[in-house]
């Protein structure tokens, strides 16, 4: 109760002091000096006036800071959105750049083999994640002259063969699938064998039925033999990474790392027809030194 009374007197005094200051300022405009009473009141009110100005300035600065912070936050959000847009555009442009390089490489390869093969370019548009090394779907089909058993290649080497055809798409069996079989030759020694996909789905190949005495060793290149009439001769398949005797001790086998990166297969070419013996490999090859 006492505190309430004291606060009322203090507030009353402050109000009177402010009122007195206003009156002094108003009535003292045309006078050169203040009366003794006015001088006492003004001197007593100076601390109050200073305190009031401090509080008002603080409030003004606080409101100004609040509005400034709000403006900064809004500008920051705009900048964040712009950065996100630019990053998205940058990723898209890089993707177009990589695709352009791949297509240019494929076009150059197509020009190189045009004397030996009639080809059509295609993009991989479908793949089963559960059967990654079995088949892919391409965006070319019967309407483009694609037929069953046509070979599929890239500039790196053999991909597989067409096994199913629709009007605007086709399914390709990859050579790394365990049901695939391709006649192969060790390029430098001309040692024949059958190249098959491994059932463990590692993406590697196995060349079977190699003679025990055949001069086959690591780093030698394996190409297609042309036997069977499906695949042209001398298409690069891969490089030998290991040679072992079979458990019967009568023949050898070789593990081959394919030249084609089947994990990143995006553009391919389908060979619609091929001419002559195709005795020279489209991309060269031979034993690594």
Secondary structure as GFF3:
##gff-version 3
##sequence-region A 1 289
A	DSSP	alpha_helix	2	27	.	.	.	ID=ss1
A	DSSP	alpha_helix	36	113	.	.	.	ID=ss2
A	DSSP	beta_strand	117	127	.	.	.	ID=ss3
A	DSSP	three_ten_helix	129	131	.	.	.	ID=ss4
A	DSSP	beta_strand	135	138	.	.	.	ID=ss5
A	DSSP	three_ten_helix	142	144	.	.	.	ID=ss6
A	DSSP	beta_strand	151	153	.	.	.	ID=ss7
A	DSSP	beta_strand	158	165	.	.	.	ID=ss8
A	DSSP	beta_strand	170	174	.	.	.	ID=ss9
A	DSSP	beta_strand	181	186	.	.	.	ID=ss10
A	DSSP	beta_strand	191	197	.	.	.	ID=ss11
A	DSSP	beta_strand	204	211	.	.	.	ID=ss12
A	DSSP	beta_strand	221	224	.	.	.	ID=ss13
A	DSSP	beta_strand	236	245	.	.	.	ID=ss14
A	DSSP	beta_strand	251	258	.	.	.	ID=ss15
A	DSSP	three_ten_helix	262	264	.	.	.	ID=ss16
A	DSSP	beta_strand	267	274	.	.	.	ID=ss17
###
